[in-house]
Amino acid sequence: MIKTVSPEAAASASALINQRIAELGDWRGEVLAHVRRLFVQALPDAVEEWKWSVPVWSCSGILCTGEAYQSAVKLTFPKGASLADPQHLFNASLEGKVRRAIDIREGEEINAQAFKDLVREAAALNETAARKRSPKG
């Protein structure tokens, strides 16, 4: 079950994310733009949203938020603790029982294939949870 948003809402979210990337104007904006491209490659049908003043990518629920801090871009997966991470991308919020995050610092690169695999796994987890919640018919 893929959440659909109106074309206007999608365009608005996309414009706000474009604006945020431009406002950053440094390596953090480049990282957010790169991550955004990886999301599109991994899940072309994922929904791009703007919540809590940050980019959010969703597919049957939130997959990841993208926050830009002074020293890192933090990609938080709300259900990250339930995801396999064989490439050890998660390097932050490891003590939590539910979420996990990836902090990308200036000059660091993310393993693109491992990230796309993680995004697809998060989407599959959301889809499984959505099927369990939907009434049997």
C-alpha positions in Angstrom: 0.0 0.0 0.0 1.7 3.2 -1.2 0.6 6.4 0.4 -0.5 8.9 -2.3 -0.4 12.6 -1.9 -1.9 15.2 -4.1 0.2 16.5 -6.9 0.1 19.9 -5.2 1.4 18.5 -1.9 4.1 16.6 -3.6 5.2 19.6 -5.6 5.2 21.7 -2.4 7.3 19.2 -0.5 9.7 18.9 -3.4 10.0 22.7 -3.7 10.7 22.9 0.1 13.4 20.3 -0.1 14.9 22.0 -3.1 14.9 25.3 -1.1 16.6 23.6 1.9 19.3 22.1 -0.3 19.9 25.5 -1.8 19.9 27.3 1.6 22.5 24.9 2.9 24.8 25.8 -0.1 27.6 23.5 1.1 28.5 19.9 1.5 25.4 19.2 3.5 23.2 20.3 0.7 25.2 18.1 -1.7 24.8 15.1 0.7 21.0 15.7 0.9 20.7 16.0 -2.9 22.7 12.8 -3.3 20.6 10.9 -0.8 17.5 12.1 -2.5 18.7 10.7 -5.8 19.5 7.4 -4.1 15.9 7.3 -2.8 14.5 7.8 -6.3 16.8 5.1 -7.7 15.8 2.6 -4.9 12.1 3.3 -4.8 10.8 5.5 -7.6 7.3 5.4 -6.0 8.4 6.6 -2.6 6.7 9.8 -1.4 8.8 12.8 -0.7 7.3 14.9 2.1 8.2 17.9 4.3 7.5 17.3 8.0 9.0 18.9 11.1 11.0 21.2 8.8 13.0 18.4 7.3 12.8 16.1 4.2 11.0 12.9 4.8 10.8 9.9 2.5 7.8 7.5 2.9 6.4 4.3 1.5 3.6 2.8 3.5 5.0 4.8 6.4 8.1 6.9 7.1 11.3 5.4 5.7 13.7 8.1 6.7 14.1 11.7 7.7 17.0 13.8 6.5 18.3 16.4 9.0 21.3 18.8 8.3 23.3 19.7 11.4 26.5 21.8 11.5 28.8 18.7 11.6 26.7 16.0 9.9 23.7 15.1 7.8 21.6 12.6 9.9 19.5 10.1 8.1 17.1 8.6 10.7 15.2 5.4 10.0 12.3 5.2 12.5 12.3 1.4 12.4 16.0 1.0 11.8 16.6 -1.4 14.7 14.4 -3.9 12.8 16.5 -3.7 9.7 19.4 -5.9 8.7 22.5 -3.7 8.2 25.2 -6.0 6.8 27.3 -3.1 5.5 27.1 -1.3 8.9 25.7 1.9 7.6 24.0 2.8 10.9 26.5 4.7 13.0 24.3 6.8 15.3 21.3 6.3 17.6 22.5 2.7 18.1 21.4 2.6 21.7 17.7 3.0 20.8 15.4 0.0 20.7 13.5 1.2 17.6 15.3 3.8 15.4 18.7 3.9 13.9 20.6 6.7 12.1 23.4 7.3 9.6 25.5 10.3 10.2 27.4 11.5 7.2 30.1 14.0 7.9 32.0 16.3 5.5 34.1 14.3 3.1 32.4 11.0 3.9 30.6 9.0 1.2 27.8 6.6 1.7 27.8 3.1 0.1 25.1 3.8 -2.5 24.2 0.2 -3.1 24.0 -0.7 0.6 21.9 2.4 1.2 19.4 1.6 -1.6 19.2 -2.0 -0.2 18.5 -0.5 3.3 15.8 1.8 1.8 14.1 -1.1 0.0 14.2 -3.2 3.2 12.6 -0.4 5.2 9.9 -0.1 2.6 9.2 -3.9 2.7 9.0 -3.7 6.5 6.5 -0.8 6.3 4.5 -2.8 3.7 4.4 -5.9 5.9 3.2 -3.8 8.9 0.6 -2.1 6.7 -0.8 -5.4 5.5 -1.1 -6.6 9.1 -3.0 -3.4 10.1 -5.5 -3.5 7.1 -8.8 -5.2 7.8 -9.1 -8.7 6.2 -11.7 -8.6 3.5 
